[in-house]
Amino acid sequence: MTHEKTRIYKTGGQVTVSGTMLTQLSACSSDDDNVRPLNKLYDLDDLGYQGAAPFVHGIASGDPLHGRVILWTRITNDGSIEVSSIPVAYTIATDPTLKNIVAQGREKASTASDFTVKVDPKNLQPNATCYYGFEALGYLSPIDRTRTIPHPDLPASEVDRVRLAVVSCSNYGFGYFNGYANIAKQIDISAVIHLGDYIYEYREGFYRDNDLREERPLFPKNEIISLDDYRRRYACYRTDIDLQECHRQHPFIAVWDDHEIADNSWKDGARFHNDSKGSYLERKMSAVRAYHEWMPIRDDSSNELDSQLRIYRRFEFGKLFDLNMLDTRIFGREKLDAAASNEPERQLLGLEQENWLYLKMLEGKRRQATWQILGQQVILAPFKGASATNSGDIWNGYASARTRLLDFIEENAIDNTVVLTGDYHASFAFDVCQNPFDANSYNPETGKGSIAVEFVCPALTSLAFPESGAGVEENPHQKFNNQTDHGYMLLDINEQAFQCEWYYTETLKKRDDRCRYAKGLVTQASSNHLVEGGQSRPITRTAALASKDSSIAMKKSAALSAG
Ligand SMILES: [Fe+2]
């Protein structure tokens, strides 16, 4: 056991932690002095807080690596004290009572970050379930569960199976977050991948989301434009009990789509943004800042001017798969212009991100990772469908960028690319090839000519289509088409096969955590082609996390006397 001092100082308004975190114990160490571990946190400053429990927005984790994971919380001061920074302590352990401590330390929540706090404890065991909690203002938070990922060098055969949930388009006003509630119950998944539209920027009622206005009032009511607006909208979403439970059970790996900024945004503008709403650049950077504050995402440490914009990043799950999370919205995307889609330099990812992706995919091939997953927003496969082709808001509208990507995959013989797509509010699946409409270059029965596969996830709650038209008959490479249901995708991945399953909620109009299995499609390793699959079995080795105490947090003094 070592104890080292942490210096906390301010640079340019940011709180920085220098040196090693306060306490580092060896992983899995046991503590047999019969004292509740949280008792041993460094004494926090007594600020005289007399208010209600400060963990109103829950606690969360994200961006798991093999030895690290981001832990997040926000401290709500109900006005009983006037301070610009609040000390916060955290503990991460290998057991749900936080007895076998791996790391603990202290941070500050400050006005500069809307009183959100992120820590990135190290020295965790790879591929392991961990538990964590926070303490602030005399309260202990609920205890959450998280999970690290396998070491990058672990052979695929030894990773066994990995299951992931995939979600997108979670509009608060449209309905109860029943999909999140169901995912929270899937105790064997390693992480939740959120492909964007975690929040929506619209004013209340604008997006035909009127049915639940009384039960799920939106804050702020206006279209969000300022930094404070974006912060308050995240705060509103994070009060949702089912979203909190999903964060409590699983780490998230998230990227933004357009609505975290504004509808149909690109790097220099957005569909409904005009001068009356002020500077787009200012709005975009406010949205980006609030995203980094409120999401459990690991911040880019490069200190470059646009580092907050650079959220594309990669996770190596042993040698089973590489997960490349991409931003097809605001880092490099040019304005929608269907007439320009074939211009050779057309950018969707932007040159820097596109080159990064190619380098990473080559690296994946070199290190012999079985699967290359691309987590992104808009439909990659060439696609004919009224709403898709009219808007061009898919890779169709950036056809030369798609040609470059598919050429790259083909020329470098990168097998087993699996594309995950959000944004479209529909469930689709595709074999991916340059020209699926030409019988000489693609055979839908055998998959000959296909070089990748793509799974498109339904909206968790956002507006779906009235019917399942525009699909398979025009698109021979399309293997699944459901445009009416809401829910999520479940991935079940091993060295031999990559399966995707669609699960749908029963209703959005009241809380109901049931979901029904609807469809399973699988691609066998090296086939780059989708065929029918079944429903996969859960992994049974994972321990459940007990249900949350009904209170949002408890007074530390009460916890200690109970201990
Ligand atoms: Fe959406």
Boltz pocket constraint, residues with backbone or C-beta under 6 A from the ligand:
constraints:
  - pocket:
      binder: B
      contacts: [[A, 168], [A, 169], [A, 196], [A, 197], [A, 259], [A, 423], [A, 424], [A, 425], [A, 462]]
      max_distance: 6.0
